[in-house]
Amino acid sequence: MKIGLISPVGVTTSDVLLSHIFDENRDLNNYIQSFTRAISSGLLVIASLTPEDIEIKLIDDNFDRIDYDERFDLIGISAMTHQSTRAYEIANEFKKRGVPVVIGGMHATVLPNEVKEHCDSVFIGEAEDTWPLFIQDFKNGRISEFYKSERLIDMSKTPIPRYDLLKKEKYKVIWLQTSRGCPHDCEFCGSSRVYGYKYRHKTIDQVIDELHVIHAIWPDARINFADDNLLVDRSFSKKLFTELKKFNFRWFAQTDISIAEDEEFLKELKDAGCTTLFIGFESISENSLMTINKNKWKLKHLKNYPQAIENVQSKGIGIVGAFIIGLDGDTKETFQELIDFIVNNRIYTPQITILTPLPGTRLYERLENENRLLHIPWNHYTFTEVSYIPKNMSAVELQNGLYEIYEKVYNKEVRAAVLRHFKNIFKEIN
Amino acid sequence: MKDNKITTVDADNLRESIIKTLAVIARINEKEINDSILIKDELGIDSIMSLEIIANIEKRYNIQINEEDTMNITTVGEFIDYVIHIINKK
């Protein structure tokens, strides 16, 4: 028996002007593509959960040509919302040829009925329990339409993903997930709706085993931690740092701004090989931050943003500062305020996105109730395109606003100043 | 008259020293670095690591490197030649 596991191509943006800015800034482009073109780590877990007597072929639509006439007994696809249009195209081609297709991932979890129209079975939620059950059903010739995970998976029992299926030379960045779940209930976040709010992590021994597997294939790998917030549990993080130092890896992680309050912890991060941290600032507008999460956690930190940025970056750690425009508290004036904030605080990699109501989120439900969704195709849900009616400006103004911000914060003079700033930091700390 | 230009022996030492700097900052095995290897695509050295490397070399050799000049450099060998050129210009 042979299964094809397919990760559909990721879409960076359909905005031509923005695309030009990305192309001009190689580092920004590399950073963006490390996300949009990352292979689904879920597929590597699925492969690990598959019995050894079944042959697996991993196909990354970003690099590999899909041969629809190749013989497969089953096709499995994992897709996020922006990949789902392509996922349906792939599924339809295989189904036309009589090959059974199953689809899982974030999009299938939140819109199972839509996804079911393109495949035989849909996986809802985490697949650690349901995939083995499905394989049994498939072998017995009686599969169900939906396989829904009924509990949050105990991360300490998850298998090591099949990194060996990745073509060594194609991947410079390896994604590793140590935890799932995030305590911050942001209105726009799809992840907490799928993984829940409870922070669950693998054991340190599991992570070490995984690092050994990665190290054996890519001795000089750059690790991107896929966790929504790697550094929630500081004592777990410190144990992780000790191990990471032994492997001498360089790495990137996503976290929140509270990290900046602990000087010693920041130094340990740098020593452990951390080069860059993704921090979701979301907005510098009080009105906008007010609406993002129920406990107003980010609003409470707003006044500390500049000092926090300085604390992190002065340790030689670059911040990927994530900001969203088009929030209901935003006006056209917000664009210039944001430009000034980014430039004045010399954020290493500013990442600005347009508010995107991913299906399954509280935001999507609210905008649907307010009749503000534009219902554009899923492959335009790239976080760079407007998919709803903004409150205080037109959709065109918002789209142009994104371009204007990128143009200003990535112009040559601004970037040169940021690079000089970092060069001076490195001279001071080394 | 004393010649300030870098001699072959000095150039070899400098080459070794730059490779060591690359290896330490980028956390890469020194043995895997050679003149023809691609800095970004093969060694995976990103922009922030590049800055740390440049800052280190500027400080050690008391030179100024213009980041824009290094934009088109792709291999380790080209980078080393560029640094030698800057030191010779001093």
Interface residues (C-beta under 8 A of the other chain):
Chain A: D27 N30 K172 V173 P219 D220 A221 R222 N248 F249 R250 G273 T275 T276 G316 G318 Y348 A416 L419 R420 F422 K423 N424 I425 F426 K427 N430
Chain B: A26 R27 I28 N29 E32 K40 D41 L43 G44 D46 S47 I48 M49 L51 E52 I54 A55 N56 E58 K59 E67 E68
